[in-house]
């Protein structure tokens, strides 16, 4: 898929949300807990960024901008970018509505317009699987400070049964670009060549049934079971719906 097609797809999504904000069907303002708890992996992934007070942070592929606002509320000086101008405008509007400062720019994740070693922390959600990880990884490594950390939440493709369901079954919020696909361990090879530490943590093994079943009590029990299984057998993470990928740049490297 061309980058133009990708940008237009996401501009259309941003335009639809902009209409919902104008009509009052949705609101730009939100509380941080709502963001951190909207999926089971978000809060632990955000915690992996560490103490953000006084740090410089990049929201890598900012989308709707909620993460950028949460980063700013945590005390970081935040820059946010996206390939889609529509998303960048939404992020800017959301930051203003929530009373925080975020520098919002339109940019390509494979060609970042930032200086070397600009950021202590990088956050991304459902973005790496859209990119060439060789090019994106080199840019990410370049702009991350020595000793810095990057955390990405990505759809994971290690489970063939889940892959079949993704391809064939209808479920809410299934919209995606035609060529995107979940990541696998093999896809991470370019990142492992650049970063000495690449951690992959799986989320939602049994809990993935929430995509089609909304029984809160049952899902709470399944989430607890998933957490216990991941502690005892981390390899089961390869069968999960999503993965949190943590990249650390060695202190003192250039």
C-alpha positions as CSV (number, residue, x, y, z in Angstrom):
1,X,0.0,0.0,0.0
2,X,1.3,3.5,-0.8
3,X,1.8,6.0,1.9
4,X,-0.7,8.3,0.2
5,X,-3.4,5.6,0.4
6,X,-2.4,5.0,4.1
7,X,-2.7,8.7,4.9
8,X,-6.0,9.1,3.1
9,X,-7.5,6.1,5.0
10,X,-6.6,7.6,8.4
11,X,-7.6,11.1,7.3
12,X,-11.0,9.7,6.6
13,X,-11.2,8.2,10.1
14,X,-10.1,11.4,11.7
15,X,-12.7,13.4,9.7
16,X,-15.5,11.0,10.9
17,X,-14.4,11.6,14.5
18,X,-14.2,15.4,13.9
19,X,-17.9,15.3,12.9
20,X,-18.7,13.4,16.1
21,X,-16.9,16.1,18.2
22,X,-18.8,18.9,16.4
23,X,-22.2,17.2,17.0
24,X,-21.4,16.4,20.6
25,X,-21.6,12.6,20.0
26,X,-18.0,12.4,21.4
27,X,-15.8,14.5,23.5
28,X,-12.2,15.5,23.2
29,X,-11.7,15.7,27.0
30,X,-11.0,12.5,28.9
31,X,-9.4,11.4,32.1
32,X,-6.1,9.5,32.1
33,X,-7.5,6.3,33.8
34,X,-10.0,5.9,30.9
35,X,-7.1,5.9,28.5
36,X,-4.9,3.6,30.6
37,X,-7.7,1.1,31.1
38,X,-9.3,0.9,27.7
39,X,-7.3,-2.2,26.9
40,X,-5.5,-4.6,29.3
41,X,-2.0,-3.9,28.0
42,X,-2.1,-0.1,28.0
43,X,-1.5,0.6,31.7
44,X,1.5,-1.9,32.1
45,X,2.9,-0.7,28.8
46,X,2.7,3.0,29.9
47,X,4.4,2.0,33.2
48,X,7.3,0.6,31.3
49,X,8.2,4.1,30.2
50,X,9.2,4.9,33.8
51,X,9.1,8.3,35.5
52,X,8.4,10.8,32.8
53,X,8.7,14.0,34.9
54,X,11.1,16.4,33.1
55,X,11.7,13.9,30.3
56,X,11.3,14.5,26.5
57,X,8.7,12.1,25.0
58,X,7.6,11.3,21.5
59,X,4.2,10.0,20.6
60,X,5.1,7.9,17.6
61,X,2.1,7.8,15.3
62,X,-0.1,9.8,17.6
63,X,-3.5,9.0,16.0
64,X,-6.3,10.4,18.2
65,X,-3.8,12.0,20.6
66,X,-4.9,10.5,23.9
67,X,-1.5,9.1,24.6
68,X,0.2,12.4,23.9
69,X,-2.1,14.0,26.5
70,X,-1.4,11.3,29.0
71,X,2.4,11.7,28.5
72,X,2.1,15.4,29.1
73,X,0.0,14.9,32.2
74,X,2.8,12.6,33.5
75,X,5.2,15.5,33.3
76,X,6.9,15.0,29.9
77,X,7.7,17.6,27.3
78,X,5.7,15.9,24.4
79,X,6.1,15.9,20.7
80,X,3.5,14.0,18.7
81,X,3.6,13.1,15.0
82,X,1.5,11.2,12.5
83,X,1.5,10.6,8.8
84,X,-2.1,11.7,8.7
85,X,-2.7,15.5,8.9
86,X,-6.2,14.7,10.1
87,X,-4.8,12.8,13.1
88,X,-2.3,15.6,13.8
89,X,-5.2,18.1,13.9
90,X,-7.2,15.9,16.2
91,X,-4.2,15.5,18.5
92,X,-3.7,19.2,18.6
93,X,-7.3,19.8,19.4
94,X,-7.3,17.2,22.1
95,X,-4.3,18.6,23.8
96,X,-5.9,22.1,23.8
97,X,-9.2,20.7,25.1
98,X,-7.4,19.0,28.0
99,X,-5.2,22.0,28.8
100,X,-1.7,20.5,28.1
101,X,1.0,21.5,25.7
102,X,1.9,19.1,22.9
103,X,4.0,19.9,19.8
104,X,2.1,18.3,16.9
105,X,3.7,17.7,13.5
106,X,3.0,15.7,10.4
107,X,5.8,13.3,9.6
108,X,6.7,9.8,8.3
109,X,7.8,7.3,10.9
110,X,10.5,6.1,8.4
111,X,11.9,9.6,7.9
112,X,11.7,11.5,11.2
113,X,12.3,15.3,11.2
114,X,13.9,15.3,14.6
115,X,17.5,15.7,15.7
116,X,19.7,12.8,16.9
117,X,19.1,11.8,20.5
118,X,16.0,14.0,20.9
119,X,13.9,11.9,23.2
120,X,14.2,10.0,26.5
121,X,11.0,8.0,25.8
122,X,9.0,7.0,22.8
123,X,5.4,5.6,22.9
124,X,3.5,4.0,20.0
125,X,0.3,2.2,19.7
126,X,-0.6,0.0,16.6
127,X,2.0,1.8,14.5
128,X,5.0,-0.4,13.9
129,X,3.0,-3.0,11.9
130,X,2.3,-0.3,9.3
131,X,6.0,0.3,8.7
132,X,9.2,-1.1,7.2
133,X,10.9,-1.9,10.5
134,X,14.4,-1.7,9.0
135,X,13.9,2.0,8.1
136,X,11.7,2.8,11.0
137,X,14.0,1.1,13.5
138,X,17.0,3.1,12.3
139,X,15.1,6.3,12.7
140,X,13.8,5.3,16.1
141,X,17.3,4.4,17.3
142,X,18.7,7.7,16.0
143,X,16.2,10.0,17.8
144,X,16.2,8.0,21.1
145,X,18.7,9.1,23.6
146,X,21.3,6.7,25.0
147,X,19.6,5.0,28.0
148,X,16.2,5.8,26.5
149,X,13.2,3.5,26.2
150,X,10.6,3.0,23.5
151,X,7.4,1.1,24.2
152,X,5.0,-0.1,21.4
153,X,1.6,-1.9,21.7
154,X,1.1,-3.9,18.6
155,X,-1.3,-6.5,17.2
156,X,0.4,-9.9,17.3
157,X,0.3,-12.6,14.7
158,X,1.7,-15.7,16.3
159,X,-1.6,-17.5,16.8
160,X,-2.9,-19.1,13.5
161,X,-6.4,-19.6,14.9
162,X,-6.6,-15.9,15.8
163,X,-5.3,-15.1,12.3
164,X,-8.1,-17.0,10.7
165,X,-10.6,-15.2,12.9
166,X,-9.2,-11.8,12.1
167,X,-9.5,-12.6,8.4
168,X,-12.9,-14.1,8.3
169,X,-15.1,-13.2,11.3
170,X,-17.0,-9.9,11.7
171,X,-16.4,-8.0,15.0
172,X,-16.7,-4.4,16.2
173,X,-14.0,-1.9,15.1
174,X,-12.4,-4.2,12.6
175,X,-11.5,-1.3,10.2
176,X,-7.9,-1.5,9.0
177,X,-5.9,-0.7,5.9
178,X,-6.0,-3.5,3.3
179,X,-2.3,-4.5,3.6
180,X,-1.6,-4.2,7.3
181,X,-1.0,-7.4,9.2
182,X,0.0,-8.3,12.8
183,X,3.6,-8.5,13.7
184,X,5.5,-11.8,14.4
185,X,8.8,-12.5,16.1
186,X,10.5,-12.7,12.7
187,X,9.3,-9.2,11.9
188,X,11.3,-7.9,14.9
189,X,14.7,-9.0,13.5
190,X,15.6,-5.5,12.3
191,X,14.9,-4.1,15.8
192,X,16.9,-6.8,17.5
193,X,19.9,-5.8,15.2
194,X,19.6,-2.2,16.5
195,X,18.6,-2.5,20.1
196,X,20.5,-4.7,22.6
197,X,17.3,-5.2,24.6
198,X,14.0,-6.1,22.9
199,X,11.3,-7.4,25.3
200,X,8.0,-8.9,24.0
201,X,5.1,-9.4,26.4
202,X,1.9,-11.0,25.4
203,X,-1.6,-9.8,26.5
204,X,-5.1,-11.3,26.0
205,X,-4.8,-15.0,25.5
206,X,-8.1,-16.2,26.7
207,X,-9.1,-12.6,27.4
208,X,-9.2,-11.9,23.6
209,X,-12.8,-13.2,23.6
210,X,-13.8,-9.6,24.7
211,X,-13.8,-8.8,21.0
212,X,-17.1,-10.7,20.7
213,X,-18.2,-11.2,24.3
214,X,-18.7,-8.5,27.0
215,X,-19.4,-10.3,30.2
216,X,-17.3,-8.2,32.6
217,X,-17.1,-10.7,35.4
218,X,-16.0,-13.5,33.1
219,X,-13.5,-11.3,31.3
220,X,-12.0,-10.2,34.7
221,X,-11.5,-13.9,35.5
222,X,-10.0,-14.6,32.1
223,X,-7.6,-11.6,32.4
224,X,-6.4,-12.9,35.8
225,X,-5.9,-16.3,34.3
226,X,-3.9,-14.8,31.4
227,X,-1.7,-12.8,33.8
228,X,-0.9,-15.9,35.8
229,X,-0.2,-18.0,32.7
230,X,2.1,-15.3,31.3
231,X,4.1,-15.2,34.5
232,X,4.5,-19.0,34.6
233,X,4.9,-19.6,30.8
234,X,5.9,-16.4,29.0
235,X,6.2,-18.4,25.7
236,X,2.4,-18.5,25.6
237,X,2.6,-14.8,24.8
238,X,3.2,-15.8,21.2
239,X,-0.5,-16.9,21.1
240,X,-1.9,-13.7,22.5
241,X,-3.9,-11.0,20.7
242,X,-1.5,-8.1,21.4
243,X,2.1,-7.7,22.4
244,X,3.9,-4.9,24.2
245,X,7.4,-4.4,22.7
246,X,9.9,-2.6,24.9
247,X,13.2,-1.4,23.3
248,X,16.0,0.0,25.3
249,X,19.0,1.9,24.0
250,X,22.2,1.2,25.9
251,X,23.5,4.0,28.1
252,X,26.5,5.7,26.5
253,X,26.1,4.4,22.9
254,X,26.0,6.6,19.9
